[in-house]
Amino acid sequence: MRTRSRLVGVFPCLVLLLLIQLGLPRPPALAAAVLLEDLHYRLEVLFWQDAARVKLTLTRLGPNRFAAAVVGEPQGLFKILSGGRRERLETQMVWRDQRLLPLIYREESWRGKQRRFKEYRFNYSQGRIEMWEGPQGKGLTKKWQTDLAGQVYDPLSAFYNIRLGLLKPNRADETGTIPSIPYPHPEAMVVRLGAATESGLKAVVSLNNPIFPDSRGEVFAYVDKQFVPHEAWTTVSGLTLRVRLQPESAIMPPGLGALKAPGLAASRRPPVKDLPATAGK
């Protein structure tokens, strides 16, 4: 009888809760992330033809929000010799003023159990950029901040703005100087496009503050008409690192309409075809 009386007392409460739930507006469903581009590369170092796998993606996170990321994973014996070093670059962007503007840019690397993490935060409302750093993943500490006098770009946001024809260079024999993240002093990326060749347009990117501290700060590449690198190389500690685009890659359509495209899963785009002659060597 006591159990029955308790149920009788609880039942009206359950009915009331159910009515409240039915009457409350449901929270809007979160927009699913849409993969717009998926580029796969293999890294060659000395006699290692598959020293690492590199993946570059562009994802639409929601209305006017995007993320680009590069992830590098060493393979086989090179993974052991490099101490299991992994690299990840990521930028979150917003479509504003007819550009992809960076909001947060992250540089992350692992070597064994050691982890290095840097995060650059763009505060447009207050006109400043901040750099936060956190070794070993034990929380982030603000290292510096500086005024954001004009628009600056990280390597990934610059890459996709060039791809969309919003930043120069976007034609052969053209050079563009792109303001980049201050470290904390003003820096610039200089991108030069040469004449067309059988392998595509040759591009040279000069970085005052290179991503790899032991590199010369220059990256060379052959790009196609959509400025997709089919082959790229640089020198780090006297060694040439070369990446080649793989056939399983999926390239987004040209033009600004690609940002609103249904994505790779919906379009079922076939793998990249007709790679430059150098890509298969």
CORJO-V877008 format. One record per helix or strand. SS is the DSSP state (2 for helix, 1 for strand). FROM is the first residue (numbers start at 0). LEN is the number of residues. If there is no record, write none. Layout:
BEGIN
SS;FROM;LEN
SS;FROM;LEN
END
This chain:
BEGIN
2;1;22
1;33;12
1;47;15
1;64;10
2;75;6
1;85;11
1;98;13
1;113;10
1;127;6
2;134;3
1;140;7
1;152;1
2;154;9
1;174;6
1;186;11
1;199;8
1;214;1
1;217;6
1;228;8
1;238;7
1;249;1
2;255;5
2;263;4
2;276;4
END
